[in-house]
Amino acid sequence: MDKLWAQLIEVRPDPEPWVVVASALAALAIVTLTTPWQLSRGLITIAHEGGHALMALLTRRKLEGIRLHSDTSGVTLTRGRPNGPGMVLTALAGYVAPSLLGLAGAWLADQGRITLLIWGMLLFLVGMLLLIRNLYGALILLASGGAVFALSMYAPDAVQQVVAFVVVWFLLFGGVRPILELQRKRRMRQARDSDADQLARLTFLPGGFYVLFFLLMAAGSVAAGGYLLNPFA
């Protein structure tokens, strides 16, 4: 136990600047290119639904489970009052969750806490697995969690550092694209039950306001994360 704790609090030296730059470019390519994005978008959905689930627990709504689908969509099932602050906060949490997780990861990476960052990702996936309610979602979480566990146990420190930085940048950049996709679908009237439109029905503000809020949170997280990870500062 003492050895594990020592590993968790270990502070690793700062990476070479090229590691930070290359990981950012790799994550940006994954998010902007069609095929890599289609293959990886489900990871953003995991973070999105995890945000809903965590906020539901914090606001004491009854969390019935999470479903992840092969089309990279997902749904978090809760019970409680159909309106009120708890429902509003739960609906707000989804689209901002990937960006905020990325920002938290950027802070840990900036502190050199790479092992803690990796184990934090693993615990998040395990928590999601306990809440999943469909086979496809369970398989995706098992595969993702297994990959993170293998990374933590068998990969050299240098590889762990590179992967951790790619994941952090991916969450930061990947938090932006679904919001842009959401607004495009809303313009085409294809997202009548989106989080933004549910929030519009729950409050006196229009759905477009919430899309802007999501986008500002995501852009702010990218800016703050970029500041923390700036290798030339």
Contacts in CASP RR format, 6 or more apart in sequence:
PFRMAT RR
TARGET T0000
AUTHOR 0000-0000-0000
METHOD contacts of the structure
MODEL  1
MDKLWAQLIEVRPDPEPWVVVASALAALAIVTLTTPWQLSRGLITIAHEG
GHALMALLTRRKLEGIRLHSDTSGVTLTRGRPNGPGMVLTALAGYVAPSL
LGLAGAWLADQGRITLLIWGMLLFLVGMLLLIRNLYGALILLASGGAVFA
LSMYAPDAVQQVVAFVVVWFLLFGGVRPILELQRKRRMRQARDSDADQLA
RLTFLPGGFYVLFFLLMAAGSVAAGGYLLNPFA
7 115 0 8 1.000
8 113 0 8 1.000
8 115 0 8 1.000
8 116 0 8 1.000
8 119 0 8 1.000
9 113 0 8 1.000
9 116 0 8 1.000
10 113 0 8 1.000
10 115 0 8 1.000
11 111 0 8 1.000
11 112 0 8 1.000
11 113 0 8 1.000
12 112 0 8 1.000
12 113 0 8 1.000
12 114 0 8 1.000
12 115 0 8 1.000
12 157 0 8 1.000
12 161 0 8 1.000
13 112 0 8 1.000
14 112 0 8 1.000
14 231 0 8 1.000
15 161 0 8 1.000
15 162 0 8 1.000
15 165 0 8 1.000
15 231 0 8 1.000
16 231 0 8 1.000
17 231 0 8 1.000
17 232 0 8 1.000
19 161 0 8 1.000
19 162 0 8 1.000
19 165 0 8 1.000
19 231 0 8 1.000
20 165 0 8 1.000
20 229 0 8 1.000
20 230 0 8 1.000
20 231 0 8 1.000
21 231 0 8 1.000
22 162 0 8 1.000
23 162 0 8 1.000
23 165 0 8 1.000
23 166 0 8 1.000
23 168 0 8 1.000
23 169 0 8 1.000
24 165 0 8 1.000
24 169 0 8 1.000
24 229 0 8 1.000
26 166 0 8 1.000
26 169 0 8 1.000
27 166 0 8 1.000
27 167 0 8 1.000
27 168 0 8 1.000
27 169 0 8 1.000
27 170 0 8 1.000
27 172 0 8 1.000
27 173 0 8 1.000
27 174 0 8 1.000
28 169 0 8 1.000
28 173 0 8 1.000
29 36 0 8 1.000
30 36 0 8 1.000
30 37 0 8 1.000
30 40 0 8 1.000
30 170 0 8 1.000
30 173 0 8 1.000
31 37 0 8 1.000
31 40 0 8 1.000
31 170 0 8 1.000
31 173 0 8 1.000
31 174 0 8 1.000
31 176 0 8 1.000
31 177 0 8 1.000
32 173 0 8 1.000
32 177 0 8 1.000
37 177 0 8 1.000
38 72 0 8 1.000
40 170 0 8 1.000
41 72 0 8 1.000
41 178 0 8 1.000
42 68 0 8 1.000
42 72 0 8 1.000
42 140 0 8 1.000
43 144 0 8 1.000
43 170 0 8 1.000
44 72 0 8 1.000
44 98 0 8 1.000
44 171 0 8 1.000
44 174 0 8 1.000
44 175 0 8 1.000
44 177 0 8 1.000
44 178 0 8 1.000
45 68 0 8 1.000
45 72 0 8 1.000
45 73 0 8 1.000
45 74 0 8 1.000
46 68 0 8 1.000
46 125 0 8 1.000
46 128 0 8 1.000
46 140 0 8 1.000
46 141 0 8 1.000
46 144 0 8 1.000
47 97 0 8 1.000
47 98 0 8 1.000
47 101 0 8 1.000
47 171 0 8 1.000
48 74 0 8 1.000
48 94 0 8 1.000
48 95 0 8 1.000
48 97 0 8 1.000
48 98 0 8 1.000
48 178 0 8 1.000
49 66 0 8 1.000
49 68 0 8 1.000
49 74 0 8 1.000
49 75 0 8 1.000
49 76 0 8 1.000
49 94 0 8 1.000
49 128 0 8 1.000
50 66 0 8 1.000
50 76 0 8 1.000
50 94 0 8 1.000
50 97 0 8 1.000
50 124 0 8 1.000
50 128 0 8 1.000
51 76 0 8 1.000
51 93 0 8 1.000
51 94 0 8 1.000
51 97 0 8 1.000
52 66 0 8 1.000
52 76 0 8 1.000
52 78 0 8 1.000
52 90 0 8 1.000
52 91 0 8 1.000
52 93 0 8 1.000
52 94 0 8 1.000
52 97 0 8 1.000
53 63 0 8 1.000
53 65 0 8 1.000
53 66 0 8 1.000
53 76 0 8 1.000
53 128 0 8 1.000
53 131 0 8 1.000
54 93 0 8 1.000
54 97 0 8 1.000
55 86 0 8 1.000
55 89 0 8 1.000
55 90 0 8 1.000
55 92 0 8 1.000
55 93 0 8 1.000
55 94 0 8 1.000
56 62 0 8 1.000
56 63 0 8 1.000
56 76 0 8 1.000
56 78 0 8 1.000
56 86 0 8 1.000
56 90 0 8 1.000
57 63 0 8 1.000
58 89 0 8 1.000
59 85 0 8 1.000
59 86 0 8 1.000
59 89 0 8 1.000
59 90 0 8 1.000
60 86 0 8 1.000
61 78 0 8 1.000
61 79 0 8 1.000
61 80 0 8 1.000
61 86 0 8 1.000
61 87 0 8 1.000
61 90 0 8 1.000
62 78 0 8 1.000
62 79 0 8 1.000
62 80 0 8 1.000
63 76 0 8 1.000
63 77 0 8 1.000
63 78 0 8 1.000
63 131 0 8 1.000
64 77 0 8 1.000
64 78 0 8 1.000
64 79 0 8 1.000
64 133 0 8 1.000
65 76 0 8 1.000
65 77 0 8 1.000
65 131 0 8 1.000
65 132 0 8 1.000
65 133 0 8 1.000
66 74 0 8 1.000
66 75 0 8 1.000
66 76 0 8 1.000
66 77 0 8 1.000
66 128 0 8 1.000
66 131 0 8 1.000
66 132 0 8 1.000
66 133 0 8 1.000
67 74 0 8 1.000
67 75 0 8 1.000
67 77 0 8 1.000
67 132 0 8 1.000
67 133 0 8 1.000
67 134 0 8 1.000
67 137 0 8 1.000
68 74 0 8 1.000
68 132 0 8 1.000
68 134 0 8 1.000
68 136 0 8 1.000
68 137 0 8 1.000
68 140 0 8 1.000
68 141 0 8 1.000
69 134 0 8 1.000
69 136 0 8 1.000
69 137 0 8 1.000
70 136 0 8 1.000
76 90 0 8 1.000
77 133 0 8 1.000
78 90 0 8 1.000
80 87 0 8 1.000
81 87 0 8 1.000
83 202 0 8 1.000
84 202 0 8 1.000
87 202 0 8 1.000
88 199 0 8 1.000
88 202 0 8 1.000
88 203 0 8 1.000
91 195 0 8 1.000
91 198 0 8 1.000
91 199 0 8 1.000
91 202 0 8 1.000
92 195 0 8 1.000
92 199 0 8 1.000
92 210 0 8 1.000
92 213 0 8 1.000
94 195 0 8 1.000
95 175 0 8 1.000
95 178 0 8 1.000
95 179 0 8 1.000
95 182 0 8 1.000
95 195 0 8 1.000
95 196 0 8 1.000
95 214 0 8 1.000
95 217 0 8 1.000
95 218 0 8 1.000
96 214 0 8 1.000
96 217 0 8 1.000
96 218 0 8 1.000
98 171 0 8 1.000
98 174 0 8 1.000
98 175 0 8 1.000
98 178 0 8 1.000
98 218 0 8 1.000
99 171 0 8 1.000
99 172 0 8 1.000
99 174 0 8 1.000
99 175 0 8 1.000
99 176 0 8 1.000
99 217 0 8 1.000
99 218 0 8 1.000
99 220 0 8 1.000
99 221 0 8 1.000
99 222 0 8 1.000
100 217 0 8 1.000
100 221 0 8 1.000
101 124 0 8 1.000
101 171 0 8 1.000
102 168 0 8 1.000
102 171 0 8 1.000
102 172 0 8 1.000
102 221 0 8 1.000
102 225 0 8 1.000
103 172 0 8 1.000
103 221 0 8 1.000
103 224 0 8 1.000
103 225 0 8 1.000
103 228 0 8 1.000
105 117 0 8 1.000
105 168 0 8 1.000
105 171 0 8 1.000
106 168 0 8 1.000
106 172 0 8 1.000
106 224 0 8 1.000
106 225 0 8 1.000
106 226 0 8 1.000
106 228 0 8 1.000
106 229 0 8 1.000
107 225 0 8 1.000
107 228 0 8 1.000
108 114 0 8 1.000
108 116 0 8 1.000
108 117 0 8 1.000
109 117 0 8 1.000
109 164 0 8 1.000
109 165 0 8 1.000
109 168 0 8 1.000
109 228 0 8 1.000
109 229 0 8 1.000
110 228 0 8 1.000
110 229 0 8 1.000
114 157 0 8 1.000
114 160 0 8 1.000
114 161 0 8 1.000
114 164 0 8 1.000
115 152 0 8 1.000
115 160 0 8 1.000
117 164 0 8 1.000
117 168 0 8 1.000
118 148 0 8 1.000
118 151 0 8 1.000
118 152 0 8 1.000
118 160 0 8 1.000
118 164 0 8 1.000
119 152 0 8 1.000
121 148 0 8 1.000
121 167 0 8 1.000
122 145 0 8 1.000
122 148 0 8 1.000
122 149 0 8 1.000
122 152 0 8 1.000
125 141 0 8 1.000
125 144 0 8 1.000
125 145 0 8 1.000
125 148 0 8 1.000
126 145 0 8 1.000
128 141 0 8 1.000
129 138 0 8 1.000
129 141 0 8 1.000
129 142 0 8 1.000
129 145 0 8 1.000
132 138 0 8 1.000
132 141 0 8 1.000
151 159 0 8 1.000
151 160 0 8 1.000
151 163 0 8 1.000
152 160 0 8 1.000
155 163 0 8 1.000
165 229 0 8 1.000
168 225 0 8 1.000
168 229 0 8 1.000
169 229 0 8 1.000
172 221 0 8 1.000
172 222 0 8 1.000
172 225 0 8 1.000
172 226 0 8 1.000
173 222 0 8 1.000
175 218 0 8 1.000
175 221 0 8 1.000
176 215 0 8 1.000
176 218 0 8 1.000
176 219 0 8 1.000
176 222 0 8 1.000
179 211 0 8 1.000
179 214 0 8 1.000
179 215 0 8 1.000
179 218 0 8 1.000
180 215 0 8 1.000
182 191 0 8 1.000
182 194 0 8 1.000
182 195 0 8 1.000
182 196 0 8 1.000
182 211 0 8 1.000
182 214 0 8 1.000
183 208 0 8 1.000
183 211 0 8 1.000
183 215 0 8 1.000
185 191 0 8 1.000
185 194 0 8 1.000
186 194 0 8 1.000
186 196 0 8 1.000
186 197 0 8 1.000
186 207 0 8 1.000
186 208 0 8 1.000
186 211 0 8 1.000
191 197 0 8 1.000
195 210 0 8 1.000
196 207 0 8 1.000
196 208 0 8 1.000
196 210 0 8 1.000
196 211 0 8 1.000
196 214 0 8 1.000
197 207 0 8 1.000
199 205 0 8 1.000
199 207 0 8 1.000
199 210 0 8 1.000
200 206 0 8 1.000
200 207 0 8 1.000
200 208 0 8 1.000
200 209 0 8 1.000
200 210 0 8 1.000
227 233 0 8 1.000
END
